[in-house]
């Protein structure tokens, strides 16, 4: 085995283990379940206008275009990670800002764009 690939393979296995041990796609009490609308229309250039979460799907509307993907949810205190499709290396983090507001942290912790949504 190529020694240069070993760290990557180990990291992929570790991520797979972390995500497979989360609360899972149909977790009871997942605070994201339901429909959400963008709080400020002025954020529409960098945020989806609406999001809907079901037990196993994640649906977004960007500029009038609807995209629906399989979703796996991993809930933690104060936030939920949403893996869309089967790509565990790319996920969306939704901070639980209040009981009726979630904030999508776009990219990573150094994001320049945060997208707040209100429950509809």
LUMDRENLUM-141310 format. One record per residue (C-alpha): x, y, z; residue in one letter. Coordinates in steps of 0.1 Angstrom, whole numbers, padded with zeros to 4 digits, always signed. Layout:
BEGIN
XYZa;...
***
This chain:
BEGIN
+0000+0000+0000x;+0012+0035-0008x;+0023+0051+0025x;+0011+0085+0012x;-0025+0073+0009x;-0026+0057+0044x;-0034+0090+0063x;-0062+0097+0038x;-0077+0062+0041x;-0075+0064+0079x;-0092+0098+0079x;-0120+0085+0056x;-0126+0055+0079x;-0126+0078+0110x;-0152+0101+0094x;-0173+0072+0083x;-0173+0058+0119x;-0182+0092+0133x;-0211+0097+0109x;-0224+0062+0112x;-0226+0065+0150x;-0246+0098+0149x;-0282+0098+0157x;-0290+0088+0121x;-0314+0100+0095x;-0347+0092+0112x;-0337+0103+0147x;-0366+0112+0169x;-0366+0147+0181x;-0344+0161+0153x;-0349+0198+0157x;-0345+0204+0119x;-0375+0184+0108x;-0400+0206+0089x;-0398+0236+0066x;-0376+0267+0070x;-0375+0300+0051x;-0346+0324+0047x;-0349+0353+0072x;-0336+0381+0050x;-0343+0381+0013x;-0311+0402+0008x;-0292+0370+0016x;-0307+0351-0014x;-0275+0355-0035x;-0256+0332-0011x;-0283+0312+0006x;-0312+0289-0003x;-0345+0307-0001x;-0361+0277+0017x;-0352+0243+0031x;-0373+0213+0041x;-0360+0184+0062x;-0378+0151+0064x;-0366+0119+0081x;-0345+0110+0051x;-0344+0139+0027x;-0330+0174+0025x;-0347+0197+0000x;-0334+0232-0009x;-0348+0259-0032x;-0320+0281-0048x;-0331+0308-0072x;-0364+0289-0079x;-0346+0256-0086x;-0355+0227-0062x;-0330+0201-0053x;-0338+0171-0032x;-0312+0147-0018x;-0310+0118+0006x;-0300+0131+0040x;-0283+0117+0071x;-0285+0138+0103x;-0260+0139+0130x;-0273+0159+0160x;-0250+0174+0186x;-0257+0199+0215x;-0264+0232+0197x;-0261+0221+0161x;-0270+0194+0135x;-0248+0183+0106x;-0266+0173+0075x;-0249+0150+0050x;-0267+0151+0017x;-0263+0122-0007x;-0236+0098+0003x;-0207+0123+0004x;-0197+0124+0041x;-0168+0147+0034x;-0193+0175+0025x;-0220+0184+0049x;-0240+0214+0061x;-0239+0225+0097x;-0271+0241+0111x;-0267+0259+0144x;-0297+0259+0167x;-0299+0296+0172x;-0333+0296+0189x;-0364+0273+0189x;-0376+0290+0157x;-0343+0300+0141x;-0315+0279+0126x;-0283+0293+0110x;-0265+0275+0083x;-0228+0279+0086x;-0216+0279+0050x;-0183+0262+0044x;-0167+0260+0078x;-0161+0278+0110x;-0144+0306+0091x;-0174+0312+0068x;-0180+0346+0055x;-0217+0338+0049x;-0241+0326+0075x;-0277+0319+0065x;-0304+0323+0091x;-0338+0305+0086x;-0371+0307+0105x;-0395+0278+0109x;-0425+0281+0087x;
***
